[in-house]
Amino acid sequence: MSQPTEMYKRSLSGSVGAGVGALFNGKGRTYYILEHKVSSKYHKAGESQEIIVDQIELGRDPKCQVRFDESFQTVSRRHAAIVRDGERWKLIQLSHTNTTLLNGHPIKKEWYLQNGDEIQLSVNGPKLGFIVPTGNRSTVGSIGLSRRLSLFRQQALRPYKTAMTVMAVCFLLLFAGAAYAIYTQGKKINDYEQWLASSEKKIEDMQTENRRREAEQRQREDSLRMDFDKRYKELQKNVSPDIASLVSNVKSSVYFLYTEYYVQTSEKLVKVSSSSGTGFLTNDGRFVTARHCVQPWLFSFGDDDDIMVNAISEATPEKVFSKMVAINSQGEVLNFTNKNFTVDTSEDKIIEYPFDNGFTTNIRIALYIDGLKLNNKKVSSTDWAYAQYTSDNTRLRKGNIRCDKDGSLQLSSGKETYVLGFPAGIGFDDGEKQNTVEPIYNKMNIARTGLNESGMIMVSQGVAHGNSGGPVFVVKNGSFYAVGIVSQLMSATQRKENGVIVQQQQQYDELVPIANIFKK
């Protein structure tokens, strides 16, 4: 609560006297700071104003030490005062029309201030923070002499500018010599104040210029850095990749894949056939290959495969299965069954298969080459399979092959691609060294931009059987990225016109876009 004190009255001792004391005995005097929270004509938001005299007034009157311009219509000309009371400071209400708020609460007459209080001149009026410095900054002596002179002029002399002028005239009339001395001294002080003001302006101009130069320097550095990055990326595009190093980085994640598939008849387990292919391990822990390496019985069989037909009929699909062994150049062995793999069955067909005895059965197929001569082109885009666990339910480690899903859908004609795999089993027990597992490298070119009508990537140079399921890479940012899976071999037949060959037989290949396996 406030305590009763003498009624406030502006005094020369509280202003000029206290100001002189602050100039010559700063070490023994405390002061406070008003922090402006709103910008005005005379002060900016965030500006701190040290108060070294014992009494000040706040308002729109030119005599007020803390002055606000005419745009603040709810601030009275003499709105409030802050006066010293012993070692404390007190906020006093002066205005008869507009209230003064302390921490959001209006004061009736006066109230003691605490460090951190917020003063507001009228509702929605300007706000100031009241701060009492502590430690080494707690006394006026911590403020430099030139700054104290400036504060003395602004705070001690401002309310008595007219009175000081009248007194100077009187002294001039009564004491000409003394008045001359006072005038001379006053001129020196004025000159000194002007010099201080000019110095402060020069320092401020120098600081502004330094900030401008620093900003320009940062802008130049940023521009040079961006230009360097751009040129570096352009150089990277033109640098021929070291394919041998790229192959070395990923070959341990390319596996020779051996598949055996069986049919469980009523009498015994029958091994139908075996095949070899390729698989690879991605950096998210997937073993990827072609679906026809995992479920070959759905892609091709002949007229005499009655055992197989019976096995893959819709009535007994569980009677056929495959076992796979994968091995890489590091000697790592992985074991799978077809049940470990995720596949896409959306393009499979259910057809009626006729036996010679006239009996028919429904069977599921993907691509049927012999017998009924059915060719399902759309199934090409679903010729993929991936596993994340081995047959003993061990989760796969992460490989070194990264995939470019988006890039696989928009390859341009002529783009070079690189293949690693085991064509016809070469690279595995190929006679060079017993149990050698070294994938064979080949280079191909994209034959057409984008995907063909079957949703496949076409390449103009062929690979052999055994590459099926292997990765097809492009170089991106100096690294290999898988964009496709080797699927099936195609060929263009020879054509003659008037006995002249106008088209030779040519082999080309279709690749499953790597993006297809991420649709599920």
Secondary structure, DSSP 4 states (H G I P E B T S, - for coil): -----PPP---HIIIIIHHHHHHH-GGG-B-EEEEE-S--SS--TT-EEEE-SSEEEEESSTT-SEE--TT-TTS-TT-EEEEEETTEEEEEE--SSS-EEETTEE-SSEEE--TT-EEEESTT--EEEEE---GGGSBGGGS-HHHHHHHHHHHTSGGGHHHHHHHHHHHHHH-HHHHHHHHHHHHHHHHHHHHHHHHHHHHHHHHHHHHHHHHHHHHHHHHHHHHHHHHHHHHHHHSPP-HHHHHHHHGGGEEEEEEEEEEE-SS-EEEEEEEEEEEEEBTTS-EEE-HHHH-GGGT---TT-HHHHHHTBTT-GGGEEEEEEEE-TT--EEEEEGGGEEE--TT-EEEEEEPTTS-EEEEEES---STT----GGGGGG--EEESB-TT-PBPPP-SBEE-TTGGGSPPTT-EEEEEE-GGGTTBS-SSSTT-B-PEEEEEEB-SSS--TTS-EEESS---TT-TT-EEEEEETTEEEEEEEEEEEEEEPPEEETTEEEE--EEEEEEEEGGGGG--
